[in-house]
Amino acid sequence: MSLPIFINKRIFWDTRLEDIDLQKHKNFVITRVFEYGHLNELRALLKFYSRDEIIHGLLVQPYLMKITLSFASALLNIPKEQFKCYTNKPLHPQSWPL
């Protein structure tokens, strides 16, 4: 079985592709594609996982980039305040905004 389009070495640069289990690691996969994927990879992800799986995968993440949080909030029509990462504050703020 070939891997879906959203499993791309560019997105998972630090992970062995053959070690990714699409069900066991779905929160990780969903987050990575939202943060680093292109539009065609995001579309494929939205077809592969249910809306509820994607929402849950993003809501429980302790950290998302600000741009990812804003995009996911707008795309899924969920207030930012419902995301776990919105209430988590980093111990050491970044030196530059991303």
C-alpha distances in whole Angstrom, upper triangle without the diagonal:
4,7,9,12,14,13,15,17,20,20,19,21,22,19,16,13,11,14,13,12,12,15,17,17,17,21,20,18,20,23,21,20,24,25,24,21,23,23,20,18,20,20,16,17,19,17,14,17,20,24,25,22,23,26,26,24,27,30,29,29,32,32,31,32,35,33,30,32,34,31,29,33,34,30,30,34,34,37,37,39,36,34,34,34,37,39,38,40,40,42,42,42,41,43,42,40,36
4,7,9,11,10,12,14,17,17,16,18,20,17,15,11,10,13,12,13,12,15,17,17,17,20,19,16,18,21,19,18,21,23,21,18,19,20,17,15,18,17,14,15,18,16,14,16,20,23,25,22,21,25,26,23,25,29,28,27,31,30,28,30,32,31,28,30,32,29,27,31,31,28,28,32,33,36,35,37,35,32,33,33,35,38,37,39,38,40,40,40,38,40,39,37,33
4,7,8,6,9,11,14,13,13,15,17,14,12,9,9,11,10,10,9,13,15,14,14,17,16,12,14,17,15,14,17,19,17,15,16,17,15,12,14,15,11,12,15,14,11,14,18,20,22,19,18,22,22,20,22,25,25,24,27,26,25,26,29,27,24,26,28,25,24,27,28,25,25,29,29,32,31,34,31,29,29,29,32,34,33,35,34,37,37,36,34,37,35,34,30
4,5,6,8,12,14,13,13,16,18,16,15,11,12,14,11,12,10,13,15,14,13,16,15,11,13,15,14,12,15,17,15,13,14,14,11,9,11,11,8,8,12,10,8,11,15,17,19,17,16,20,20,18,20,23,23,23,26,25,23,24,27,25,22,24,26,22,21,25,25,22,22,26,27,29,29,31,29,27,28,27,30,33,32,34,33,36,36,35,33,36,34,32,28
4,5,7,10,11,11,12,15,17,16,16,12,14,16,13,15,12,16,18,16,15,17,16,12,13,15,13,10,14,15,13,10,10,11,8,6,9,10,7,8,12,11,10,13,16,18,21,18,17,20,21,19,20,23,24,23,26,24,22,23,25,23,20,23,24,21,20,24,24,20,21,25,26,29,28,31,29,27,28,27,29,32,31,33,32,35,35,34,32,34,32,30,26
4,6,9,10,8,10,13,15,14,14,11,14,15,12,13,11,14,16,14,12,14,12,9,9,11,9,7,10,12,10,7,9,10,8,4,7,9,6,6,10,11,9,11,15,16,18,16,14,17,18,15,16,20,21,19,22,21,18,19,21,19,16,19,21,18,17,20,21,18,19,22,23,26,25,27,26,23,24,23,26,29,28,29,29,32,31,30,28,31,29,27,23
4,7,9,7,7,10,12,11,11,7,10,11,9,11,9,13,14,12,11,13,11,8,10,12,9,8,12,13,11,9,11,13,12,8,10,12,10,9,13,13,11,13,17,18,20,17,15,19,19,16,17,21,21,19,22,21,19,20,23,21,18,21,23,20,19,23,24,21,21,25,25,28,27,29,27,24,25,24,27,29,28,29,28,31,31,30,28,31,29,27,24
4,5,5,6,8,11,10,11,8,11,13,11,14,13,17,18,15,15,16,13,10,12,13,10,9,13,13,10,8,10,13,11,9,11,14,12,12,15,16,15,16,20,21,23,20,18,21,22,19,19,23,23,21,23,21,20,20,23,21,18,22,23,21,20,24,25,22,23,27,27,29,28,30,29,26,26,25,28,30,29,30,28,31,30,30,27,29,27,26,22
4,5,5,5,8,8,8,7,11,12,11,15,15,18,19,16,16,17,14,12,15,15,11,11,15,14,11,11,13,16,15,12,15,17,15,15,19,20,18,20,23,24,26,23,21,24,24,21,21,25,24,22,24,22,20,20,23,22,20,23,25,23,22,26,27,25,26,29,29,31,29,32,31,27,27,26,28,31,29,30,28,30,29,29,26,28,26,26,22
4,6,5,9,10,11,11,14,15,14,17,17,20,21,17,17,18,15,13,15,14,10,10,13,12,8,8,10,14,14,11,14,17,16,15,19,20,19,20,24,24,26,23,21,23,24,20,20,24,24,21,23,20,18,18,21,19,17,21,22,20,21,24,25,23,25,28,28,30,27,30,29,26,26,24,27,29,27,28,26,28,27,26,24,25,23,22,19
4,6,9,9,11,10,14,14,12,15,14,17,18,14,14,14,11,9,11,10,6,7,10,9,6,6,9,13,13,10,11,15,14,13,16,18,17,17,21,21,22,19,17,20,20,17,16,20,20,17,19,17,15,15,18,16,14,17,20,17,17,21,22,20,21,25,25,26,24,27,26,22,23,21,23,26,24,25,23,26,25,24,22,24,22,21,17
4,6,5,8,7,11,11,9,13,13,16,16,12,13,13,10,9,11,11,7,9,12,11,9,10,13,16,16,13,14,17,16,14,18,19,17,18,21,22,23,20,18,20,20,17,17,21,20,17,19,17,16,16,20,19,17,19,22,20,19,23,25,23,23,27,26,28,26,28,27,23,23,21,24,26,24,25,23,26,25,25,23,25,24,23,19
4,6,8,9,12,13,12,16,16,19,19,16,17,17,13,12,15,14,10,12,15,13,10,12,15,18,18,15,17,20,19,18,21,23,21,22,25,26,27,23,21,24,24,20,20,23,23,20,21,19,18,18,21,20,19,22,24,22,22,26,27,26,27,30,29,30,28,30,29,26,25,23,26,28,26,26,24,26,25,25,22,24,23,22,19
4,7,9,12,11,11,15,16,19,18,14,16,16,12,13,16,14,11,14,16,14,13,15,18,21,21,18,19,23,21,19,23,25,22,23,26,26,27,23,22,24,24,20,20,23,22,19,19,18,17,18,22,21,20,22,25,24,23,27,28,27,28,31,30,31,28,30,29,25,24,22,25,27,25,25,22,24,23,24,22,23,23,23,20
4,6,9,7,8,11,13,16,15,12,14,15,11,11,14,14,11,13,16,15,14,15,18,21,21,17,19,22,20,18,22,23,20,20,24,25,25,22,20,23,22,19,20,23,21,18,20,19,19,20,23,23,21,23,26,25,23,27,29,27,27,31,30,31,29,30,29,25,24,23,26,28,26,26,24,26,26,26,24,27,26,26,23
4,5,5,7,11,13,16,15,13,15,17,13,13,16,17,14,16,19,18,17,17,20,23,22,18,20,23,20,19,23,23,20,21,25,26,27,23,22,25,24,21,22,25,24,21,23,22,22,23,27,26,24,26,29,27,26,30,31,29,29,33,32,34,32,34,32,28,28,26,30,32,29,30,28,30,29,30,28,30,30,29,26
4,5,6,9,10,14,14,12,13,15,13,11,15,16,13,14,17,17,15,15,18,20,19,15,18,20,17,16,20,20,17,18,22,24,25,21,20,23,23,19,21,24,23,21,23,23,22,23,27,26,23,25,28,26,25,28,30,27,27,31,31,33,31,33,31,28,27,26,30,32,30,31,29,31,31,31,29,32,31,30,27
4,6,8,10,13,13,12,14,17,15,13,17,18,16,17,20,21,19,19,21,23,21,18,20,22,19,18,21,21,18,19,23,25,26,22,22,25,24,21,23,26,25,23,26,25,25,26,30,29,26,28,31,29,27,31,32,30,30,33,33,35,34,35,33,30,29,29,32,34,32,33,32,34,34,34,33,35,34,33,30
4,6,10,12,11,10,13,15,12,12,16,17,15,16,20,20,19,19,22,24,23,19,21,23,20,18,21,22,18,19,22,24,24,20,21,24,22,19,21,24,22,21,23,23,23,25,28,28,25,27,30,28,26,30,32,29,29,32,31,34,32,33,31,28,27,26,30,31,29,31,29,31,31,32,31,33,33,32,29
4,6,9,8,7,9,11,9,8,12,14,12,13,17,17,16,16,19,21,20,16,17,19,17,14,18,18,15,15,18,21,21,17,17,20,19,16,18,21,19,18,21,20,20,22,26,25,22,24,27,25,23,26,28,26,25,29,28,30,29,30,28,25,24,24,27,29,27,29,28,30,30,31,29,32,31,30,27
4,6,5,6,8,11,10,9,12,14,14,15,18,19,19,18,21,22,21,17,18,19,16,14,17,17,13,13,16,19,19,15,16,19,17,15,18,20,19,18,21,21,21,24,27,27,23,24,27,26,23,26,28,26,24,28,27,30,28,30,27,24,24,24,27,29,28,30,29,31,32,32,32,34,34,32,29
4,6,6,5,9,9,7,9,12,12,12,15,17,17,16,19,19,18,14,15,16,13,11,13,13,10,9,13,15,15,12,12,16,15,12,15,18,17,17,20,21,20,22,25,25,21,22,25,23,20,23,25,22,21,25,24,27,26,28,25,22,22,23,26,28,27,29,29,31,32,32,31,34,33,31,28
4,6,5,9,10,9,11,13,14,15,17,19,20,19,21,22,21,17,17,18,15,13,14,14,11,9,12,14,14,10,12,15,13,11,15,17,16,16,20,21,21,23,26,26,22,23,25,24,21,23,25,23,21,24,24,26,26,27,24,21,21,22,25,27,26,29,29,31,33,33,32,35,35,33,30
4,6,8,9,10,12,14,14,16,18,19,20,20,23,24,23,19,19,21,18,15,17,18,14,13,15,17,16,12,14,16,14,12,15,17,15,15,18,19,20,23,26,26,22,23,26,25,22,24,27,24,23,26,25,27,26,27,24,21,20,21,25,26,25,27,27,29,31,31,31,34,34,32,29
4,6,5,6,9,10,11,12,14,16,16,17,20,21,21,17,17,19,17,13,16,17,14,12,15,16,15,12,12,15,13,10,13,15,13,13,15,16,17,19,22,23,19,20,23,22,19,22,24,22,21,24,23,25,24,25,22,19,18,19,22,24,22,24,24,26,27,28,27,30,30,28,25
4,5,5,6,8,10,10,12,14,15,15,18,18,18,15,14,16,14,10,12,14,11,9,11,13,12,8,8,11,10,7,10,13,12,12,15,16,16,18,21,21,17,18,21,19,16,19,21,19,17,21,20,22,21,22,20,17,17,18,21,22,22,24,24,27,28,28,27,31,30,28,25
4,5,5,6,9,10,11,12,14,15,18,19,19,16,14,16,15,12,13,15,13,10,12,13,12,8,8,9,8,4,7,10,8,8,11,12,12,15,18,18,14,15,18,17,14,16,19,17,16,19,17,19,18,19,16,14,13,14,17,19,18,20,20,23,25,24,24,28,27,25,22
4,6,5,6,9,10,11,12,13,16,18,18,15,14,17,16,12,15,17,14,13,15,15,15,12,11,13,11,8,9,12,11,9,12,12,11,14,17,17,14,15,18,17,15,18,20,19,18,21,20,21,19,21,19,15,15,14,18,20,18,20,19,22,23,23,22,25,25,23,20
4,5,5,6,9,10,10,10,14,15,15,11,11,14,12,9,12,14,11,10,13,14,15,11,10,13,12,9,10,14,13,12,15,14,13,15,18,18,14,16,19,17,15,18,20,18,17,21,20,22,20,22,20,17,17,17,20,22,21,23,22,25,26,25,24,27,26,24,21
4,6,5,6,9,10,10,13,13,14,11,9,12,11,7,9,12,10,9,11,11,12,9,6,9,10,6,7,11,11,10,14,13,12,14,16,15,12,13,15,13,11,14,16,14,13,17,16,19,17,19,17,14,15,15,18,20,19,22,22,25,25,25,24,27,25,23,20
4,6,5,6,9,9,13,14,15,12,10,14,14,10,12,15,14,12,14,14,14,11,9,10,10,7,6,10,10,8,11,10,8,10,13,12,9,10,13,12,10,13,15,14,14,17,16,17,15,18,16,13,13,12,15,17,16,18,18,21,22,21,20,23,22,19,16
4,5,5,6,7,11,13,14,11,10,14,13,11,13,16,15,14,16,16,17,14,12,14,14,10,10,14,14,11,13,11,10,11,14,13,10,12,15,14,12,16,18,16,16,20,19,21,18,21,19,16,16,15,17,20,19,20,19,22,22,21,20,22,21,19,16
4,5,5,4,8,9,10,7,6,10,10,8,10,13,12,12,15,14,16,14,11,13,14,11,11,15,15,13,16,14,12,12,15,13,10,13,15,12,11,15,16,14,15,18,18,20,19,21,20,17,18,17,19,22,21,23,22,25,25,24,22,25,23,20,17
4,6,6,8,9,11,9,7,10,11,9,10,14,14,13,15,13,15,13,10,11,13,10,9,12,14,12,15,12,9,10,12,10,7,9,11,9,8,11,13,11,12,15,15,17,15,18,17,14,16,14,16,19,19,20,20,24,24,22,20,23,21,18,15
4,6,9,11,13,11,10,13,15,12,14,17,17,16,18,17,18,16,13,14,15,13,10,14,15,12,14,11,8,7,10,8,6,9,11,10,10,13,14,13,15,17,17,18,16,19,18,15,16,14,15,19,18,18,18,21,21,19,17,20,18,15,12
4,7,10,12,9,9,13,14,12,15,18,17,17,20,19,21,19,15,17,18,15,14,17,18,15,17,14,11,10,13,11,9,13,14,12,13,16,17,16,17,20,20,22,19,22,22,19,20,17,19,22,21,22,20,24,23,21,19,21,19,17,13
4,7,8,6,6,10,10,10,12,14,15,15,18,17,20,18,14,17,18,15,14,18,19,17,19,17,14,13,15,13,11,14,15,12,13,17,17,15,17,20,20,22,21,24,23,20,21,19,21,25,24,25,24,27,26,25,22,24,22,20,16
4,6,5,6,9,10,11,12,15,15,17,19,18,21,20,16,19,21,18,17,21,22,20,22,20,17,16,17,14,12,16,16,13,14,17,17,15,17,20,21,23,22,25,25,22,24,22,23,27,26,27,27,30,29,27,25,26,23,21,17
4,5,5,6,9,10,11,13,14,16,17,17,20,19,15,18,20,18,17,20,23,21,24,21,18,17,18,15,13,16,16,12,13,16,15,12,15,18,20,22,21,25,24,22,24,23,24,28,28,29,28,32,31,29,27,29,26,23,19
4,5,5,6,9,10,11,12,15,17,17,20,19,16,19,21,19,19,22,24,23,26,24,20,20,21,18,16,19,19,15,16,19,18,15,17,20,22,25,24,28,27,24,27,25,27,30,30,31,31,35,34,32,30,32,29,26,23
4,5,5,6,9,10,10,12,15,15,18,16,14,17,19,16,16,20,21,20,23,21,18,18,20,17,15,18,18,15,15,18,18,15,17,20,21,24,23,26,25,22,24,23,25,28,28,29,29,32,32,30,28,30,28,25,21
4,5,5,6,9,10,11,13,12,15,14,11,13,16,14,13,17,19,18,21,19,16,16,18,15,12,15,15,12,11,15,14,11,13,16,18,20,20,23,21,19,21,20,22,25,25,27,27,30,30,28,27,29,27,24,20
4,5,5,6,9,10,12,12,15,15,12,15,17,16,16,19,21,21,24,22,19,20,21,18,15,17,18,14,13,16,15,12,13,17,19,22,22,25,23,22,24,23,25,28,28,30,30,34,34,32,30,33,30,27,24
4,5,5,6,9,11,12,16,14,12,15,18,16,16,20,21,21,24,23,20,21,23,20,17,20,20,17,16,19,19,15,16,19,21,24,24,27,25,23,25,25,26,29,29,31,31,35,35,33,32,34,32,29,25
4,5,5,6,9,10,13,11,9,12,14,12,13,16,18,17,21,20,18,19,20,18,15,17,18,15,13,17,17,13,14,17,18,21,21,24,22,20,21,21,23,26,26,28,28,32,32,31,29,32,30,27,24
4,6,6,7,7,10,10,8,11,13,12,13,16,18,18,21,21,18,20,21,19,15,17,17,14,12,15,15,11,11,15,16,19,20,23,20,19,21,21,23,26,26,28,29,33,33,32,31,33,31,28,25
4,6,7,9,12,11,10,13,16,15,16,19,21,21,25,24,22,23,24,22,19,20,21,18,16,18,18,15,14,18,19,23,23,26,24,22,24,25,26,29,30,32,33,36,37,35,34,37,35,32,28
4,7,10,12,10,10,13,15,13,15,18,19,20,23,23,21,23,25,23,20,21,22,19,17,20,20,17,16,20,20,24,24,26,24,22,24,24,26,29,29,31,32,35,36,35,34,36,35,32,28
4,7,8,6,6,10,11,10,12,15,16,17,21,21,19,21,23,22,18,19,20,18,15,17,18,15,14,17,18,21,21,23,20,19,20,21,23,26,26,29,29,33,34,33,32,35,33,31,27
4,5,5,6,9,10,11,13,14,16,17,21,22,20,23,24,22,19,19,20,18,15,16,17,14,12,15,16,19,20,22,19,18,20,21,23,25,26,29,30,33,35,34,33,36,35,32,29
4,6,5,6,9,10,11,12,14,16,20,20,18,21,21,20,17,16,17,15,12,13,14,11,8,12,12,16,17,19,16,15,18,19,20,23,24,27,28,32,33,32,31,35,33,30,27
4,5,5,6,8,10,10,12,15,18,19,18,21,22,21,18,17,18,17,13,14,16,13,10,13,12,15,16,18,14,14,16,18,19,21,22,26,27,30,32,31,31,35,33,30,28
4,6,5,6,9,10,11,13,16,18,17,20,21,21,17,16,18,17,13,15,17,14,12,15,14,17,17,19,15,14,16,17,19,21,22,25,26,29,31,30,30,33,32,29,26
4,5,5,6,9,10,11,15,15,14,16,18,17,13,13,15,13,10,12,14,11,9,13,12,15,15,17,14,12,14,15,17,19,20,23,24,27,28,27,27,30,29,26,23
4,5,5,6,9,10,14,15,13,16,17,16,13,12,14,12,9,10,12,10,7,10,9,12,12,14,10,9,12,13,14,17,18,21,22,26,27,26,26,30,28,25,23
4,5,5,6,9,12,14,14,17,18,18,15,13,16,15,12,12,15,14,11,13,11,14,13,14,11,9,10,13,14,16,17,20,21,25,27,26,26,30,29,26,24
4,6,6,7,11,12,11,15,16,17,13,12,15,14,11,13,16,14,12,15,13,15,14,15,13,10,11,12,14,16,16,19,20,23,25,24,24,28,27,24,22
4,6,6,9,9,8,11,13,13,10,9,12,11,8,10,13,12,10,13,11,12,11,12,10,7,9,9,11,14,14,16,18,21,22,21,21,25,24,21,18
4,6,8,10,10,13,14,15,12,9,12,13,9,10,13,13,11,12,9,10,9,10,7,4,6,8,9,11,12,15,17,20,22,21,22,25,25,22,20
4,6,9,10,14,15,17,14,12,15,16,13,13,17,17,14,16,13,14,12,12,9,7,6,8,10,11,11,14,16,19,21,21,22,25,25,23,21
4,5,7,11,13,14,11,10,14,15,12,13,17,17,15,17,14,15,12,13,11,8,6,6,10,11,10,13,13,16,18,18,18,22,22,19,18
4,7,10,12,15,13,11,15,16,14,15,19,19,18,19,16,16,13,13,12,8,6,5,8,9,7,9,10,13,15,15,16,20,20,18,17
4,7,9,12,10,9,13,14,13,14,17,18,17,19,16,16,12,13,13,9,8,5,8,10,7,9,9,12,13,12,13,17,16,14,13
4,6,8,6,6,10,11,10,11,14,15,15,17,15,14,11,13,13,9,9,6,8,11,10,11,11,15,15,14,13,16,15,13,11
4,5,5,6,9,10,11,12,14,15,16,18,16,16,12,15,15,12,12,9,10,13,12,12,11,15,15,12,11,14,12,10,7
4,5,5,6,9,10,11,12,14,15,16,15,13,10,13,14,11,13,9,9,12,12,12,12,16,15,13,12,14,12,9,7
4,5,5,6,9,10,11,12,14,15,15,14,11,15,16,13,15,12,12,16,16,16,16,19,19,16,14,16,14,10,8
4,5,5,6,8,10,10,12,13,13,13,11,14,14,11,13,11,11,15,15,16,16,20,20,17,16,19,16,13,10
4,6,5,6,9,10,10,11,10,10,7,10,11,8,10,8,8,12,12,14,15,19,19,17,16,19,17,14,12
4,6,5,6,9,10,10,10,9,7,11,12,10,13,11,10,14,15,16,17,21,21,19,18,20,18,14,12
4,5,5,6,8,10,10,11,10,14,14,12,15,14,13,17,18,19,20,24,24,21,20,22,20,16,14
4,5,5,6,8,8,9,9,12,11,10,13,12,12,16,17,19,20,24,24,22,21,24,22,18,16
4,6,6,6,5,6,6,9,9,9,12,12,11,14,16,18,20,24,24,22,22,25,23,19,17
4,6,5,7,8,9,12,12,12,16,15,14,18,20,21,23,27,27,25,24,26,24,20,18
4,6,8,11,11,15,14,14,17,17,16,20,21,23,25,28,29,27,26,28,26,22,20
4,6,9,10,13,12,12,15,16,15,19,20,23,24,28,29,27,27,30,27,24,22
4,7,9,12,11,12,16,16,15,18,20,23,25,29,30,27,27,30,28,24,23
4,6,8,7,8,12,13,12,15,17,20,22,26,27,25,26,29,27,23,22
4,5,6,8,11,12,10,12,15,17,20,24,25,23,24,27,25,22,21
4,5,6,9,9,6,9,12,14,17,20,21,19,20,23,22,18,17
4,6,8,9,6,7,11,13,16,19,21,19,21,24,23,20,20
4,6,9,7,9,11,15,17,21,23,21,23,26,25,22,21
4,5,5,7,9,12,15,18,20,19,20,23,22,20,18
4,5,6,7,10,12,15,18,17,19,22,22,20,19
4,5,5,8,10,13,15,14,15,19,18,16,15
4,6,8,11,14,16,14,16,19,18,16,15
4,6,10,13,15,14,16,20,20,18,18
4,7,9,12,12,14,18,18,17,17
4,6,9,8,11,14,15,14,15
4,5,6,8,12,13,13,14
4,6,9,12,15,15,16
4,6,9,12,13,14
4,7,9,9,11
4,5,7,9
4,7,10
4,6
4
